[in-house]
């Protein structure tokens, strides 16, 4: 026996159940007739349906077991045995055994057993079924070990599958949410596009009217200037001035409204004393108030602070609301401005007039730029129809809200009027 073969044999005798029931003398005798053989990758060790008369003990490498050319198992443990059926039967091999990688085998050719001493030969012959059972027991141990490993692997795969399904479900939910978000954004974009188209039409109509006034007035003045009295000349220039002012107001309204809705105009919110803003708005509109003999009743806490932006609050919000209240309030009537805390975080400012009110068909579209809501005031004052949409957009930019209620004159002549409620974030 070579040194290498001896080393293999020493190790396999301590690990393989095949040698457990044999005496040391018989084991030694067997070692003399066993050999070490190397098999190249894909080399067949046992061919299915061939006669096999040898036992093979795996020392190194990996073996594949094939039935009808289909791989059914893989052997890679030191000491695993193939060809064990030859111990008890002369039937043909039931499977093909092939080296999957370079394999080193310890080979016992059963025909060599006949050369053993009579005592060893007798013990080997009498132990064949025990040896077969030992090999099967060893294989069962290995199979159980592989089964446990398979169960562990299968459990891990099941857990991974469950995790993957969970992730897939989360992804599906997220994709669905994102799809719904995109659909909602598309709807808003379509609505904005439609409103912008209508806004352009309305603006073109109103600008065209103002331009027509300017053109007709200047044309008349050029043709008949020498025939007009100084008072008539002055009135002509005033008409041009009023039409130009209307154009400027209209353009500014549309520009500010579009900037707010598109997000191009950023509003920096700061604490603002509401009483100071009301005073500023009153100062700017004082001529209109005096001209129509309107009375103002103001009842707010002069120290209360709300979160807004002072310039837009003055010009885009309060000036628009007060201008509307003045325009639709009959001469000599009263406009009330009052404030109250709704809770520790919100403050409500109410602008209420006793004017002619707003018809229901206009009220429901009051904050829409795509609907025509402008109408003359109680003394023929003109409007653009863009003031209320601008108020609404600005309040939303503040993180606040606006509510409106109205009783039209046609519905109740004795108790008509309009109330706007502005809800701000309160600064404590």
TORTOR-410369 format. One record per atom (N, C-alpha, C): x, y, z. Coordinates in pm, whole numbers, plus 50000, padded with zeros to 5 digits. Example, Ala and Ser with C-alpha at 12.3 -4.5 7.8 and 13.67 -1.06 7.14 Angstrom:
513194943150780
512304955050780
513204967050780
512854977550708
513674989450714
512905000350787
This chain:
500854988150000
500005000050000
500885012450000
500615021549913
501385034049908
501075042350030
501965052250057
501765060850175
500465068550164
500185073750041
498965081650021
497735073050041
497775060749986
496645051550001
496455048050147
497545046350218
497485042850360
496815054150438
497195066650407
496595078050476
495095078650453
494685076650327
493255076450295
492555065450372
493165053650373
492535041950433
492405043650584
493425049250646
493365051750790
492175060950823
492025071450742
490955081150767
489585075150741
489455067450633
488135062150598
487675051350693
488635044050754
488265033650851
487645039550977
488005052151007
487465058551128
486145065751101
485785067650972
484565075350940
483475066950873
483845055950806
482855048350729
482295036750810
480955035850809
480285024750878
480585011250812
481065011650688
481344999250615
482344990450691
483314996850755
484384989250821
484114986850970
482984991851019
482724991251163
482564977051214
481954968151134
481654954451179
482734944351142
483844949151088
484914940051047
486054940451149
486724929351162
487864928651253
489054935851191
490004939551275
491184946651227
491944938051125
491954925051147
492674916051056
492044916250917
490714915650914
490014915750786
490174929250717
490074940350798
490264953850741
491644955050679
492634949750749
493994950450696
494114942650566
493434930950564
493484922750442
492804929950326
491684936450355
490984943950250
491844955350197
492564961950288
493384973250244
494434969150141
494834956250148
495854951650055
495304950249913
493994947749900
493434945549766
492694957949712
492604968749794
491944981049749
492964990249683
492484998749593
493375007749520
492775021749515
493635031449494
493205045349478
493215048649329
492105054349280
492005057449139
491455071649120
492015078649022
491545092148991
490645091848867
489595100148869
488665101248756
488615115748711
488705117848581
488645131348526
487205136348525
487005149648520
485645155148511
484875148948394
483615145148417
482705139148320
483055124548287
484035118948357
484365104848333
483385095948408
482875085648338
481875076848397
482565066748488
482035065348609
482585055748706
481755042948703
480435044448703
479505033048690
478505036848582
478215028048488
477275030648380
475955023548410
474865030648401
473555024548426
473345012548331
472775001848387
472444989348316
473674980548288
474874985248326
476064976648313
476234968448440
476984957648426
477324949648545
478434956748620
478244958348749
479284964848830
479674955448942
480964953448963
481444944149066
482444950949156
482264964049177
483214971449261
482474981149354
483124983349469
482674993849561
483615005749545
483035018049546
483835030149530
483585039249652
484665043049719
484585052149833
485135065849789
484325076349805
484745089749761
485765095649858
486895099649804
487945105749885
488035120849859
487965124549732
488025138649695
487115141149575
486585153549564
485795157249447
484295155849468
483585156449355
482105155949356
481635146149251
480615138049288
480035128349195
478605132149164
478175129549039
476795131449001
476145117948975
474895116149024
474165103649003
473045106548904
472995098648794
472065101048685
471205088748661
469905090748640
468985080048601
468345084348470
468495075948368
467995079348235
468505093148191
469775095648219
470465107948181
469965120448253
469115118648354
468645129848435
469335129448571
469955140248608
470675140748735
469685140448851
469915130748944
468995129349057
469625133149190
470965132749198
471615136649324
473085139549299
473685144949404
475105148349397
475765143949527
476945137849517
477665132749634
478975140349647
479235145649764
480495153049782
481095151249921
480565141550001
481095139050135
482195128450132
483215130550211
484305120850221
483745107550272
484115096650203
483705083250247
482385078550191
481675086850113
480415082250054
480695070749958
479745060949954
479955048449880
478985047649763
479475043049648
478615039649534
478965025549488
477965018849428
478155004949385
477834994949493
477154999149601
476904990249716
475944978949683
475114980549578
474154969949544
474864957249500
476124958649455
476904947049409
477234937649523
477104942349649
477384933749764
476354922549777
475094925349739
474034915649765
473344910849638
473664916649525
472954913049404
473874914149283
473574905849186
474344906149061
473574913748951
472504921148992
471704928248894
472494940148838
471994945448728
472684956448661
472574969448743
473534978348718
473554991048791
472264998948763
471715004648868
470445011848855
470635026448818
471865031348819
472115045348787
473535046848735
473745058048666
475085061648620
475715070948722
476985068048756
477735076748847
478875082848767
478945096248770
479935103548689
480675113548776
481965115448747
482745125548818
482325139448768
481815147848858
481445161448820
482675170448813
483635167348897
484925174148895
485985163048906
487235166848913
488255156548934
487935149249063
487855135849058
487465127949174
488525117349205
488755115349333
489675104849378
488855094649455
488955081849415
488135071249474
489025060249529
488565054549641
489155042149693
488305030649642
488915021549563
488155011449489
488414997449548
487284990349576
487374976349617
486704967849511
487524960949428
486994951749327
486624938749396
485314934949389
484844923449465
485514910449422
485984909749294
486664897549252
488014895949323
488544907549374
489814906749447
489614901149587
488354901449636
488084896449771
488394881549780
488244874549667
488484860049667
489934856449699
490824866249687
492244863549716
492574865249864
491544869049945
491794870850087
492034857450156
492644858050270
492844845850352
491474840250387
491374826750404
490074820350429
489294826650544
489994830250652
489314835750769
488714849450735
489484858150667
489004871450629
487904870250525
488104860750431
487094858850326
485774854350386
485864845050487
484644840150553
483924851450627
484704859850698
484094870750773
483444880750677
484114883950565
483564893350469
482274887950408
482284874650374
481104868450312
479924868350408
480224865150534
479144864550635
478604878450669
479354888950638
478964902550678
478414910950563
478224904350446
477834912350329
476554920250351
475514913650409
474254920650430
474404931450537
475224928150641
475484938350743
476224950350682
477174947050592
477914957650526
476994966250440
476064959250370
475104966550286
474224975650372
473774970050488
472944977950579
473734989750636
475024987350664
475874998150716
476015009350614
476205005250488
476325015350382
475025023250367
473895015850371
472605022650361
472395032050480
472825027350600
472695035850719
473525048550705
474755046650652
475605058350630
474955067850530
474385061850422
473735070250322
472525077350382
471805070350470
470645076450534
471045088250621
472165086550692
472655097650775
472975109650688
473675107050576
474015117850485
472775123850421
471815114850386
470565119750326
469795128550424
469755123950552
469065132050653
469725145650671
471055145450666
471785157950678
471455167250562
471425161350442
471065169350324
469625173950331
468755165250387
467345169050400
467195181050494
467965180350605
467925191750699
468445204450632
469525202550554
470065214050483
469075219350379
468415209650313
467405213550214
466245220950281
465825215650399
464725221950471
465105236150513
466365237550561
466835250650601
466865260150480
467425254950370
467495263050248
466105266650198
465215256550202
463845258850156
463145269350243
463405268750375
462835278550466
463355292450434
464675293350409
465265306150374
464685311450243
464525302250145
463945306250017
462505310950034
461765303850122
460375307750148
460315321650210
461225323950308
461265337150372
461635347950271
462625344650185
463025354150082
461875356849985
461135346049952
459995347649862
458935356649925
458675354350057
457675362450126
458115377050130
459425379050159
459955392750161
459835399150024
460175391249920
460095396349783
458655399749747
457705390949786
456295393749759
455845406449831
456345408049955
455995420050032
456535432549963
457805431549920
458415442849849
457645445749721
457275434849648
456525436649523
455165443349549
454515439049658
453245445249693
453415460049725
454485462949801
454765477049833
455045485049708
455815478749616
456115485549490
454855487749408
453985477449406
452735478749331
451885490049388
451835490649524
451065501349588
451665514849554
453015515649562
453685528249531
453495532249385
453605522349297
453395525149154
451975529949130
451005523249199
449605527349185
449395541449237
450035544249354
449915557749410
450515568049316
451705564649264
452375573949173
451555575949046
450945564948998
450105565948879
448925575148905
448295573449023
447165581949058
447605596549073
448805598549132
449325612149147
449525618549010
450115610748918
450355616048783
449035618948711
448035609948730
446735612348669
446125625248723
446255627148857
445695639048919
446415651648869
447745650648856
448515662048805
448125665148661
447935654448583
447525656448443
446165663348435
445245659048524
443935665448527
444055680348560
444915683148661
445105697148701
445735705148587
446725698848519
447355705848407
446355708648295
445495698648268
444475700648166
443515711848206
443155711848336
442245722248385
442895735948376
444185736648417
444895749448409
445005754048264
445275744348173
445385747848031
444055753547979
442945747048019
441635751847977
441345765648035
441695767248164
441465780148228
442325791148165
443565787448129
444445797348065
443895801547929
443355791747855
442745795147726
441595804947745
440755801847845
439615810647872
440095824347923
441165823948006
441725836248058
442225845247946
442885839147848
443385846747733
442225852847655
441155844947636
439995850047563
439365862047635
439175860347769
438575871047848
439455883547846
440765881147865
441705892347868
441725899647734
441755891947625
441745898147491
440475906547469
439335900947518
438065908147504
438115921347580
438585920747707
438605932747789
439635942747739
440795938047698
441815946947645
441345953347514
440625945347436
440105950547309
439105961947334
438265960047437
437315970647471
438035983447514
439075981647598
439825993347644
440546000147528
441115991847440
441805997447323
440816004747230
439615999147220
438596005547136
438256019547188
438166020547324
437876033647385
439006043447354
440246038647370
441406047247344
441436051547198
441226041747108
441296044646965
440196054346923
438956051746968
437836060446929
438036074546984
438496075347109
438666088547171
439776096447102
440916090047080
442026097147014
441686100646870
440976091446800
440586094146662
439656106146656
438676106446747
437726117746751
438436130746786
439386129546882
440116141546923
440966147146810
441596138046732
442446142546620
441626149346511
440456143846485
439616149346378
438916162346419
438516163046545
437656174246587
438296182546698
439616180746718
440266187146833
440016202246837
440116208946719
439966223546716
438536227746745
437576218746725
436166222046746
435716219246890
436546211646966
436166207947102
436506219047200
435626220547296
435886230347401
436976224947494
437616233647573
438626228747668
438096217647760
436816219247801
436226208947888
436096195647814
435696196147688
435556183847607
436926177547580
437936185947556
439286180747536
439786173547663
439536179847778
439946173947905
439246160747929
437956160347900
437186147947918
437706136847828
438116140447704
438676130447611
439946124247668
440836132947719
442086127747776
441816119547902
440796123147979
440456115148098
439976101148059
439196100547949
438726087447902
439906078747859
440876084847790
442076077447750
442826072647874
442926081347974
443636077748096
442946066148168
441606066848177
440866056248245
441016042848172
440936043148039
441086030847961
442486025147975
443496033847975
444866029247992
445066023248131
444486029848232
444606024748369
443956011048381
442806009448315
442135996448319
443005985648256
443655989148143
444555979548079
445675975448174
446255985348242
447365982648333
446925973748449
445775976848506
445245968748616
444975954448571
444375953248453
444055940048399
445325931648378
446315937948317
447575930848291
448245926648422
448245935448522
448865932348651
448145920948722
446795921048716
446015910348776
446385896848715
446365896348583
446645883748513
448065879148540
449005888548538
450395885048564
450575879148705
450015885848806
450155881048944
449455867648963
448265866248905
447495853848921
448245842148856
448765844348736
449495833748666
450765830048741
451455839848797
452685837248872
452405828948996
451295831749064
450935824049183
450575809749149
449725807949047
449235794549013
450335785748953
451295791848884
452375784048823
453515781448920
453495788049035
454555786249133
455795794649106
455735803349003
456895811648969
457085823049070
455985827049133
456065837749232
456115831649370
457245833749439
457405828449573
456995839149674
456215835049772
455765844249876
456465840750006
457215850250059
457905848150185
456965852250299
456525842550376
455565845150483
456285850150608
455765861050665
456345867050786
455195871250879
455485873051006
454455878351097
454095892751059
452795895451047
452325908751004
451235913451100
451325926151140
450255931951221
449075935351130
447955928451150
446815929851060
446245944051064
446265950451182
445735964051193
446475973851105
447785972451092
448585981551009
448235979750861
447995967150819
447645964550679
446285970450645
445325969550739
443995975250715
444085990450705
444915996450789
445116011050782
445706015050647
446676007250597
447306010350469
446296009150355
445465998650358
444465996850255
443416008050260
443016011950381
442046022950398
442606035950339
443906038450361
444546050550309
444506050650156
444796038950093
444826038249946
443436039949885
442396035549957
441026035949903
440196047249960
440856056350031
440116066850102
439276075550007
439816078749889
439076087149795
437766080649753
437806067549724
436596060349684
435586059949798
436096057949920
435216057050038
434506070350060
435296081250051
434716094650072
433746098149961
434126094549837
433286097949721
431896091849732
431806079149782
430486072649793
429886074149933
430576081950018
430076084450154
429856071450231
430796061950210
430726049050279
431266050450421
430606043850514
431066043750653
431766030450681
432886031050751
433626018950787
433556016750937
433126004750977
433186000551117
434265989951130
435355993351199
436485983951212
436595979351356
436585966051373
436665960451508
437625948551508
438905951551529
439905940751538
440905944051648
441615934051693
442685935951789
443865942151716
444255954551749
445325961451675
446695954551688
446845945751787
448135939351810
448215925151751
447095920051699
447105906351650
448035905051529
448785894051525
449705891451413
449285878651341
449335879651209
449025867851127
450205865251033
450225852950977
451315849050888
450915852150744
451625861450681
451305865150542
452485872750484
452225879950375
453245888350311
452605902050294
453165912550352
452445925350365
452035931950234
452885931550130
452545938550005
451355931949935
451415918549919
450315911549853
449055911749938
449205911550071
448035912250159
447315925650141
448095936250126
447495949550107
446845950849970
447635948149865
447175951149729
446345939949666
446735927449687
446035916449620
444825911449696
444835913049830
443745907449911
442805918549960
443265926850054
442355936550118
441865947250021
442765952449936
442295962649839
441215957249747
441365944749703
440355938649617
439025936949690
439095931749813
437855929449889
437165942649922
437935952549969
437325965450004
436815972849880
437575971849768
437105978249644
435775972249600
435665958949608
434405952449573
433275956749665
433585957249796
432555961349893
432085975549865
433015984549834
432655998449802
431835999049674
432285991249574
431635991749443
430175987249450
429905976849532
428545971149533
427715975649654
428235985249729
427465990749842
426866004249802
425566006049821
424926018949786
425516030349867
425436042149812
425976054249874
425416055850016
426336058950108
425926061950246
425796049650335
425946037650280
425806025450361
427106022350437
427076011450514
428206008050603
428885995050560
430205994950573
431005982750554
431655979450688
431535966850730
432095962650859
433325953850838
434365956650916
435575948450916
435815944051060
435765931151083
435905926351221
436765913651223
437435911751335
438305900051348
438025892251474
438365879451470
438205871051590
439135859051580
439605854251696
440435842251702
439535829951699
439795821151605
439025808551599
439565798551701
440885798351715
441565789851813
442965795651831
443835788151895
445175793351922
446025794651796
445585788151686
446395787951564
445775795551447
444495799751457
443835805951343
443135818851383
443165828451290
442485841251310
441635844151186
440395848651209
439475851151098
439145865951089
439325871250966
438965885150937
437735885050847
436695892350886
435455892950809
435285906850748
435035907250617
434695919750547
433255918250500
432355926350558
430915924550534
430295937650490
429525936950381
428835949150333
427325946750331
426605957650320
425145957250308
424735961650168
425515956450070
425295960249932
424255951749862
424385950749730
423345944249649
423505929049643
424565923849703
424755909349706
425235903749572
425435890649571
425945883849451
424945873149407
424485873449284
423565863049237
424225849149247
423405838949269
423935825449292
424745820249173
424345823849050
425075818948932
426475824948923
426665836948980
428005842948984
428785838149106
428065836049216
428705832349342
429475819249330
428885809349258
429535796149250
430795796349163
430955806849080
432135807848994
433025819649031
432835825149151
433465837649188
435005836949184
435565825049218
437025823849226
437625817349101
436835815648998
437305809248875
437705819748771
438905817848713
439345827348609
438705824348475
438115812348462
437555808348333
436095812348316
435515818348421
434105822648414
434015837848426
433115843548352
432915858048354
432065861648475
432675869248572
431935873048693
431915888148715
432565895648628
432595910148647
431225916248612
430855926848682
429595934048658
429755948148714
428985957548667
429115971448714
428635972948858
429205982948930
428805985549067
427525993449075
427185997849195
425906005049216
425886018449144
427046023949111
427106036649039
427866035048908
427806022848853
428396020348723
429896017548724
430476015348844
431916012648851
432245999748776
433326000148699
433745988448618
434655979248700
434745966748654
435645956948718
436295948148613
437255940248656
437975931448563
437505916948570
436995912848686
436625898648705
437775890048752
438975896148767
440145888248810
440525890748956
439855900049020
440195903349158
439985891849254
438815885349248
438505874649342
439365862149320
439615858049195
440555846849177
441935849949235
442385862449225
443685866249280
443655865649432
442575870149494
442425869349640
442495854649684
441745846249615
441705832049648
443085825449637
443785828149525
445115822149504
446115827049608
446025839849644
446955845449742
446715839649881
445445838249921
445135832350052
445625817850059
445485810449949
445985796649947
447505796449961
448165806249899
449635807149909
450065810150053
449205816850129
449505819450270
449305806950357
448685796650300
448285785050381
446985787550454
446235797650406
444945800950468
443775796850382
442645803850401
441435800350326
440555812650315
439595812150223
438615822850207
437235816650188
436245822250256
434865817450246
433975829450213
432925826850138
432025837750100
430575833250112
429745842350158
428295840050160
427625853150118
426475851850053
425835864050002
424325862149991
423615872950016
422155873349996
421895883849889
421455880049768
421225889649659
420025898749690
420095910549635
419025920349655
417695915149604
417735907649494
416495902249437
415825892449532
416615885949614
416075875849707
415515882249834
416235892249886
415805898750010
416255913350008
415445922249954
415845936549939
416155943350071
415555938850181
415735945450310
416975940550385
417455928650353
418585923050428
419565916150333
420055923550235
420985917850137
422415921950170
423365916150103
424765919550125
425675907250111
426965909550126
427965899050107
428965899050221
429385886950260
430355885450369
431515876650322
432725882150329
433945874450301
434655871550433
435035858950453
435775855150574
437155850150532
438195857050580
439575853150551
440145846050674
440655834050655
441205826350766
442715825550751
443425831350849
444885831950848
445475822850955
446735819450934
447485812951042
447905823851141
447635821451267
447895831351371
449305829851426
449945841151453
451285841151513
451115844651660
451515835351746
451365837551891
452615844051950
